[in-house]
Amino acid sequence: MQPAFRSAAAALAAITLLGACTSTPHAPDSPAEVGELRPGAGYLKGYLGREELPDSLALLPPPPADGTPAHADDADAFRQLTALQKGARGTLATRDANLKFPQAAGAFACALGVTVSEQGTPHLNMLLRRTLTDAGLATYKAKDKYKRTRPFVAFSAPTCTPAEEAALSKDGSYPSGHSALGWAWALVLTELAPERADALLRGRSFGQSRGICGVHWKSDIEAGRLIGAATVARLRVNAVFQAQLAAAKQEVVQARAAGQVPPAADCASETQTLRSSLQLAP
């Protein structure tokens, strides 16, 4: 082979190799391929390794101490929010407590304007399931450090989910994992559908639901949102997440075109219910 041809062949090989290195990574949409966090848990592995998760202990201040004005504010918010347990807002808060799929897939369906399912929108469904894990796990450095007592324990009060009270009483309250993942979902879904950004702030009400259920303090919920945002910042540089996000965006367009949308009456009812607590913190 002559030198000129050798140079051309080498250049072509380099270009081919570069293309292979920069090709879109595989984003699995099958739970079986991703695998569970722990066998039988029902929660899938996230996109981030443990060492890649944001450090909630470094990002957050300590929770409000007993006897401080901030703790008094937490107690006041607890009384206001738990007063909504018995109405329609309490029913929605109970639904928000369930993080198991397929039930949890419907939490943001009205906000997004698309019915989410493993069959109809597999990449979108996977995006929610894996982001849930990342945002939830990111709260545990602070949770395990502070081991904050949950408000329903402190006040000997009922919750929306009595069956979970024993487990929750042993799990640190600060920051809220539900608030973290709800805010992460809202931010991610806003990237998919920026025209629905206001509606996708359903993430705020998702975290507030934990205050209505009496299982988190106001400051837990606010801190959870910060961890949710920090988790999404880490996810933005994850190639598999970005590939799944792009695939999910196409699914949203196709689902709307095919009429895969939640019932209008259900969404109108949800909107009306959420308005009942908009004026309350957090």
C-alpha positions in Angstrom: 0.0 0.0 0.0 1.4 3.4 -0.9 2.0 6.1 1.8 -0.9 8.2 0.6 -3.3 5.3 0.8 -2.0 4.3 4.2 -2.6 7.9 5.5 -6.1 7.9 4.1 -6.9 4.5 5.6 -5.6 5.6 9.0 -7.7 8.8 8.9 -10.8 6.8 7.9 -10.2 4.4 10.8 -9.7 7.3 13.2 -13.0 8.9 12.1 -14.8 5.6 12.3 -13.4 5.0 15.8 -14.4 8.6 16.9 -17.9 8.0 15.5 -18.2 4.8 17.5 -17.1 6.6 20.7 -19.5 9.5 20.2 -22.6 7.5 19.1 -25.8 7.8 21.1 -25.5 5.4 24.1 -28.1 2.7 24.6 -31.0 3.8 26.9 -32.8 0.6 28.0 -36.5 0.9 28.3 -37.1 -2.5 29.9 -37.1 -2.9 33.7 -35.6 -6.4 33.3 -32.6 -4.9 31.5 -32.1 -2.1 34.0 -32.5 -4.3 37.1 -33.9 -3.6 40.6 -32.0 -1.6 43.2 -32.6 -4.6 45.5 -34.3 -7.8 44.5 -38.0 -7.5 45.1 -37.9 -3.8 46.1 -39.8 -2.7 43.0 -37.4 0.3 42.6 -35.1 0.2 39.6 -31.4 1.2 39.6 -30.8 4.9 38.9 -28.6 6.5 36.3 -26.0 7.6 38.8 -23.5 5.7 40.7 -23.4 6.2 44.5 -20.3 8.3 44.1 -22.0 10.5 41.6 -25.0 11.5 43.7 -25.1 15.0 45.1 -24.0 15.2 48.7 -27.0 16.3 50.7 -25.0 16.6 53.9 -22.7 19.2 52.3 -25.5 21.0 50.5 -28.0 21.4 53.4 -27.8 23.2 56.7 -28.9 21.2 59.8 -32.7 21.1 60.3 -34.3 23.6 62.6 -33.7 22.9 66.2 -36.4 22.6 68.8 -37.3 25.9 70.4 -36.2 28.0 67.4 -38.5 30.3 65.4 -37.8 28.1 62.4 -39.1 25.0 64.2 -42.1 27.0 65.4 -42.8 27.8 61.8 -42.5 24.1 60.9 -45.1 23.3 63.6 -47.5 26.0 62.4 -47.2 24.6 58.8 -47.9 21.1 60.1 -51.2 22.2 61.7 -52.3 24.1 58.6 -51.4 21.3 56.2 -52.7 18.3 58.1 -56.1 20.0 58.4 -56.5 19.1 54.7 -56.2 15.4 55.3 -59.9 14.6 55.3 -60.9 16.4 52.1 -60.1 15.9 48.4 -56.6 17.3 48.9 -55.9 14.6 51.5 -57.1 11.9 49.0 -54.6 13.2 46.4 -51.9 13.4 49.0 -52.5 9.7 49.8 -52.2 8.9 46.1 -48.9 10.9 45.9 -47.5 8.7 48.7 -47.4 5.7 46.5 -44.1 5.5 44.6 -44.6 2.1 43.2 -45.1 1.7 39.4 -47.4 1.5 37.5 -49.5 3.5 39.9 -47.0 6.3 40.4 -46.8 6.8 36.6 -50.1 8.8 36.8 -48.9 11.4 39.3 -47.8 13.9 36.6 -49.9 12.7 33.7 -52.3 15.7 33.9 -49.5 18.2 34.3 -47.7 16.7 31.3 -50.9 16.1 29.3 -49.8 12.5 28.4 -50.8 9.1 29.8 -47.6 7.5 31.0 -47.2 3.7 30.9 -44.5 1.0 30.3 -46.4 -0.1 27.2 -47.3 3.2 25.6 -44.4 5.4 26.6 -41.6 3.1 27.8 -38.8 5.6 27.7 -40.8 8.2 29.6 -41.8 5.6 32.1 -38.2 4.5 32.5 -37.1 8.2 32.9 -39.4 8.6 35.8 -38.5 5.3 37.5 -34.7 5.8 37.4 -34.8 9.5 38.3 -36.9 8.5 41.3 -34.1 6.3 42.6 -31.4 8.9 42.0 -33.2 11.7 43.8 -34.4 9.5 46.6 -31.0 8.1 47.3 -29.4 11.6 47.2 -31.3 12.5 50.4 -29.8 9.8 52.6 -26.5 11.3 53.7 -28.4 14.0 55.5 -31.3 11.7 56.5 -28.9 9.3 58.2 -26.8 12.1 59.8 -29.7 14.0 61.4 -32.2 11.3 62.0 -34.9 13.9 62.5 -38.1 12.8 64.1 -41.1 13.0 61.8 -43.9 15.4 62.7 -46.6 12.7 63.1 -44.4 11.1 65.7 -43.7 14.4 67.5 -47.4 15.3 67.7 -48.8 11.7 68.0 -50.9 12.5 65.0 -52.5 10.3 62.3 -51.1 10.2 58.7 -52.6 9.5 55.3 -50.9 6.0 55.2 -51.3 4.3 58.6 -49.7 1.1 57.2 -46.4 2.9 56.6 -46.2 4.7 60.0 -44.0 2.1 61.7 -41.4 2.1 58.9 -41.5 5.9 58.5 -41.0 6.5 62.2 -37.6 4.7 61.9 -36.6 6.8 58.8 -35.1 10.2 59.1 -37.4 13.1 58.2 -34.9 15.6 56.8 -34.8 16.1 53.9 -37.9 14.7 52.2 -37.3 12.1 49.6 -40.7 12.5 48.1 -40.1 16.2 47.7 -36.7 15.6 46.1 -38.0 13.2 43.5 -41.2 15.2 42.9 -39.1 18.3 42.1 -36.7 16.3 40.0 -39.6 14.9 38.0 -41.0 18.4 37.5 -37.7 19.7 36.3 -37.1 16.8 33.9 -40.6 16.8 32.5 -40.4 20.6 32.0 -37.4 19.9 29.7 -39.6 17.5 27.8 -42.5 19.9 27.5 -41.4 23.5 28.2 -44.7 24.8 27.0 -46.3 23.2 30.1 -43.8 24.5 32.6 -46.4 26.1 34.9 -48.5 23.0 35.1 -45.4 20.9 35.7 -44.8 22.7 38.9 -47.0 19.9 40.1 -43.7 19.0 41.7 -44.4 21.6 44.4 -47.7 20.1 45.3 -46.2 16.6 45.2 -43.8 17.6 48.0 -46.5 19.5 49.8 -48.6 16.3 49.9 -46.1 14.9 52.4 -46.8 17.8 54.7 -50.6 17.2 54.4 -50.0 13.6 55.3 -48.1 14.7 58.4 -44.9 12.8 57.6 -42.6 15.7 56.8 -42.0 19.1 58.2 -42.1 22.2 56.0 -38.3 22.6 56.1 -37.9 18.9 55.1 -39.9 19.6 52.0 -38.0 22.7 51.1 -34.7 21.0 51.6 -35.9 18.1 49.4 -36.5 20.4 46.5 -32.9 21.6 46.6 -31.6 18.0 46.5 -34.0 17.3 43.6 -32.5 20.2 41.7 -29.0 19.1 42.5 -29.8 15.6 41.3 -31.1 16.8 38.0 -27.9 18.9 37.6 -25.8 15.7 37.9 -28.1 13.9 35.5 -27.7 16.5 32.8 -24.1 15.3 32.2 -25.1 11.6 32.2 -25.1 10.3 28.6 -27.7 7.5 29.2 -30.1 9.9 30.9 -29.7 12.3 28.0 -30.4 9.6 25.5 -33.5 8.5 27.4 -34.7 12.1 27.7 -34.4 12.5 23.9 -36.3 9.3 23.3 -39.0 10.3 25.9 -39.4 13.6 24.2 -40.3 11.9 20.9 -42.8 9.6 22.8 -44.6 12.7 24.3 -45.1 14.1 20.8 -46.3 10.8 19.4 -48.6 10.1 22.4 -50.3 13.4 22.0 -50.7 12.9 18.3 -52.3 9.5 19.0 -54.6 10.8 21.7 -52.9 9.1 24.6 -54.0 11.7 27.1 -55.5 11.5 30.6 -59.3 12.1 30.9 -60.1 15.8 30.8 -62.6 15.5 33.7 -60.0 13.8 35.9 -57.4 16.6 35.2 -60.0 19.3 35.8 -60.8 17.7 39.2 -57.1 17.5 40.1 -56.5 21.1 39.2 -59.4 22.2 41.3 -58.2 20.1 44.2 -54.7 21.5 44.1 -55.9 25.0 44.2 -57.2 24.4 47.7 -53.6 24.4 49.0 -51.8 26.8 46.7 -51.9 29.5 49.3 -50.2 27.3 52.0 -46.5 26.8 52.4 -44.3 25.1 51.4 
